[in-house]
Amino acid sequence: MSERVPATRSVTASPATARRRRRSFVSTYLTPKRGIPRRTIAILGVVGFVVIIAVWTVVAILTYNKDVPAEVQLVPRPDVVVVAWIDMVAHLGFLADVGWSTFRIVAGFALAALIAVPLGLLMGSFEIVRAFFQPPINAIRYMPASAFIPLLILLQGLGETEKLTVIWIGVFFQLVLMVMDIAHRVPTEMLNVAYTLGASRWTVFRKVFLPATFPEVVDALRITMGWAWTYLIVAELVAAQAGIGNFILIAQRYFRADRIIAAIITIGVLGLITDFLFATYHRWAFPYVEKVHG
Amino acid sequence: MRFTTGRRQVQALERISLTVPDGQFACIVGPSGCGKSTLLMVAAGLTEPSEGDVLVDGKPASEPGADRGMVFQSYSLYPWLSVRRNIEFGLEIKQIPRTQRRQRSSELIHLMKLDGFAEAYPKALSGGMKQRAAIARALANDPQVLLMDEPFGALDAQTRQIMQELLTDLWQRYRKTVLFVTHDIEEAIFLGDVIYVMTNRPGRIRTTLRVDLPRPRTFEMVGSPQFAELRNQVVGIIHEESLKAVESELARA
């Protein structure tokens, strides 16, 4: 119904012409919440990248300083960055830095999730646990993880423990509250049905409550994983022997904007890969979840 | 089954006592907010009454248990289990052997017209199919009493009709004791042997009506004069009680 043009016109149009009638640009693309053709979505997705690279190239050309080599330009051209990335991987051991950063992320994140998920589930299901943990966690959540870095360096030195702790602080306090909310939202009816089918409290917890939370918990992990990268890079920028953040810091000392940009893009790609892995796992593990976005 | 409840802090129910004989289909209707659902929750053992108790076969039943199966209006199925696993859920808890579970679930899947959907997840099911599966799950457990809290309340009118016919056929077959809460008066008349009409909050039982329509019930009976007379009677009482509810709300304001 809503897809028709105003009634006055549709009355005069014969069925044959109505079928051929094309919608105007405005009604096709600018109706709130109406889907647009798949092809257009794909094209726009590519165009987004093309525009960014084009603007970047124009800025690079406009700010070009012919007195210095191409790689130390303040705004290096995209192709220079690509060359820099290949050089970093081939001659500067950049992949080792990537490896170090990945290790820290995975380890710090895993340690945070290992405690945050069970605790969040308990907080969401038992009021007694929530009443005890929620107030302090709520308060600490607003203290930026990066502000702890100087303190952690004093307490733990410059080693790996300090890096992992920064990530842990950044992830744990957010994740635990997200998981708590997920647990809290499990519909009571779901649990009640199980009781009337003869389930004990423990069975209800294990066979209904836990499975009811899993898909959303994986979603929460996926979101907080993205934040973990931010905290890691900050920690590495402050003090580290290796890692992408450390690499960026050294590049800055040599005015190598090309290397900095290449490193930042690398982080972005790593983030995309992690996201993809989580999304793939989600689809594989929870095929029964109703998709919100078509 | 018999139960009695007393005063509650937010007095949802007051001095209710009703006894449902074995094999009877009892419907509870009343104005919204009269505590019909609370009554059912108490019967299921899911809500603890401040006073009173629930007896099944003369024995007190304060905790929920497999003897009183419940069907809710929504969130009825476990989305992570196939239709078959949903139906077998109670049997799995009782550790019934697999072959026996299969046999029971297959039987119910066929009976509930869910053939071909045994291995489907609930997301693939329509609202009516979901409720059929939920009823099958409750029946699979072979409970003494079936408690139903507006099980068809979220369905469209046509589907609801079909579900009512299916349920009355099922009752004819299994003769379970059923306690059925609804706000749909015609539904109560079509399904029930007896209708308890509740008052405005705090809910009490105002009238008990026998439905003397012959069994098995058929769709044609809805048009009969006897049906119309019962309906008018119940509509009149509920209308009166709903007006009281509005007045007491105004008085409090």
HADDOCK unambig.tbl for C-alpha pairs under 7 A between the chains (distance, minus, plus):
assign (segid A and resid 189 and name CA) (segid B and resid 75 and name CA) 6.43 0.50 0.50
assign (segid A and resid 190 and name CA) (segid B and resid 75 and name CA) 6.20 0.50 0.50
assign (segid A and resid 190 and name CA) (segid B and resid 76 and name CA) 6.66 0.50 0.50
assign (segid A and resid 193 and name CA) (segid B and resid 70 and name CA) 6.32 0.50 0.50
assign (segid A and resid 195 and name CA) (segid B and resid 64 and name CA) 5.85 0.50 0.50
assign (segid A and resid 195 and name CA) (segid B and resid 65 and name CA) 6.24 0.50 0.50
assign (segid A and resid 196 and name CA) (segid B and resid 44 and name CA) 6.96 0.50 0.50
assign (segid A and resid 196 and name CA) (segid B and resid 64 and name CA) 5.50 0.50 0.50
assign (segid A and resid 196 and name CA) (segid B and resid 65 and name CA) 4.98 0.50 0.50
assign (segid A and resid 196 and name CA) (segid B and resid 66 and name CA) 5.26 0.50 0.50
assign (segid A and resid 196 and name CA) (segid B and resid 68 and name CA) 6.08 0.50 0.50
assign (segid A and resid 196 and name CA) (segid B and resid 69 and name CA) 5.08 0.50 0.50
assign (segid A and resid 196 and name CA) (segid B and resid 70 and name CA) 5.99 0.50 0.50
assign (segid A and resid 197 and name CA) (segid B and resid 65 and name CA) 6.42 0.50 0.50
assign (segid A and resid 197 and name CA) (segid B and resid 66 and name CA) 4.61 0.50 0.50
assign (segid A and resid 197 and name CA) (segid B and resid 69 and name CA) 6.00 0.50 0.50
assign (segid A and resid 197 and name CA) (segid B and resid 90 and name CA) 5.01 0.50 0.50
assign (segid A and resid 197 and name CA) (segid B and resid 141 and name CA) 6.91 0.50 0.50
assign (segid A and resid 198 and name CA) (segid B and resid 65 and name CA) 4.70 0.50 0.50
assign (segid A and resid 198 and name CA) (segid B and resid 66 and name CA) 4.10 0.50 0.50
assign (segid A and resid 198 and name CA) (segid B and resid 90 and name CA) 6.63 0.50 0.50
assign (segid A and resid 199 and name CA) (segid B and resid 93 and name CA) 6.38 0.50 0.50
assign (segid A and resid 288 and name CA) (segid B and resid 79 and name CA) 6.27 0.50 0.50
assign (segid A and resid 288 and name CA) (segid B and resid 80 and name CA) 5.70 0.50 0.50
assign (segid A and resid 288 and name CA) (segid B and resid 121 and name CA) 5.92 0.50 0.50
assign (segid A and resid 288 and name CA) (segid B and resid 123 and name CA) 6.70 0.50 0.50
assign (segid A and resid 290 and name CA) (segid B and resid 123 and name CA) 6.23 0.50 0.50
